[in-house]
């Protein structure tokens, strides 16, 4: 019975993931509102069920009642999946009808650096800005590409990282705060690199281990990480709000001088950077 509860929980988590992605995209279709309502009801039911399982006498006292609850949740799962199928069908039809947004990769956004430290020459004529999630495998995968771009343009390109933690990555926000706290000891980019290289199964203990590996003063790091939580939270929230404003839909999302780019390797970045540098030289 516990295995069934686990499987139901897994399906709900996947559904919540879908809901978050849709929310980021700003979709307000009736099917999605139904999906969100179903998720909320099922999450509450699962929470109550988990509390029930936590009681040692639960199985002995009322196994039939627990089985009934699981059967009801099974039914809700079916309803949830049917709603999602309708949503997918509607989304496909909408995409075919509308096609890609012609302005998505041509519009130039104002993306202020703010308090984000640049990597590379701060006065470089070209800035690559990324919106990342520290638990996102794709955010980690493309960091070496960014490093290769900076190596290719040591004085002409810099890189700015903006925090865009997704709701279903519980350690993305604490990891971002750890990077900011490490920055107070001059190890912002070093901490970011370590977390990206080891971002599977992140825990507070692992993050503390990274701080030790970097040779940080641990007392100062722990104090900054904990006592300045409100400060780091505001910085991350500001980055997230900026991402929503410039139509970030997932992580990582890259901008070159404020324009969203599809570039994901050195050659494709060069094709966009070189014309900008030529124009600056005129």
Secondary structure, DSSP 4 states (H G I P E B T S, - for coil): -HHHHHHHHHHHHHHHHHHHHHHHHT---HHHHHHHHHHHHHHHHHHHHHHHHTSTTHHHHHHHHHHHHHHHHHHHHHHHHHHHHHHHHHHHHHHHHH-S-TTTTTPBP----TTPPPEE-TT-SEEEEEEE-TT-HHHHHTHHHHHHHHHHTTTTEEEEEEE---TT-HHHHHHHHHHHHHHTTT-HHHHHHHHHHT-TT--HHHHHHHHHHTT--HHHHHHHHHHTHHHHHHHHHHHHHHHHHTT--SSSEEEETTEEE---SHHHHHHHHHHHHHHHH-
